[in-house]
Amino acid sequence: MVQAVLTIIDAMKRRVLILCTGNIARSQMAEGLWRHYGGNVWEVFSAGTHPRAQVHPMAVRVMAEQGIDISGQRPKPVDAFVAEVFDVVVTVCAQADQQCPVFPNAARREHWPLDDPAIAGTDPERVLAIFRRIRHEAAERIIAFLTSFPAT
């Protein structure tokens, strides 16, 4: 009986895929934020059109400042998700938006352009400030989306 209830709950979950180019900063932070704010209602994934080897350490740091641990997340290729069913696919950079494959099983597609904090330069204070700004912008967009998205 418990397993049947858990299966029904899982079937009711919404699914989101967040895309950027390298899948090391913007999309990884958005994945952690969406998981945090979306709670058990959302299954959250991120991927990149050209994924890099690892999540940017500064992304991990600024998310930890908010109590969100993304240290276990890893960059993934977008191709692994094309056949999946999603309620929404969100691109967070122009290049990913242009190179994004067609997701025939996505109910909705959004583009939320966010600056790339991974190319912020070498000044540690400037880099930290830009990562924090992008984290804040992503959080605002996600909260706004979640509060306006239909519950069922």
Steps between C-alpha positions, in 0.01 A plus 500: 500500500775747593685422178184567297458840667866589436459400133196728467687790664799452268267496198356835607838671527581778258826477304734780395823503299728804524752546218810705437817445303754354743258395777750621760350814655164657402309179434658324798407783736149511352468123546586531869271800547206336319543184705508714817197717418303236308513249781370150440271620220776530239760268353783729393775437246764713330715438196728672253531518124878465551539380861830551675669269749378639832279756668673835553632521859362851541151375412532242778621769740226758440231236518641375832463857628124448459507156662463317168753226430571446130841339556368161387359630170685424178484645146296289261444506122165628374472207259438268796166675562349556153258207519392583857166656591517846663245752615748774417843535339683820598807637322710746699743614233463619142731237353307214663175660386626505139653152512228337706366187337128459454336343802187341353382390844532839670176679577667840519829669417636813667811711445639684803825669389753519781854635471774238511675538835765246400662763274499775763877543497767440761428757773364280783268769643352579159452131417329438835270799451398384152429144614287637783311727260427213261388281792262778609363556146444127451323473836269791414404344164442156651287633786293709258453200270405264783246741644331542161520139375171306531498263798351213297 
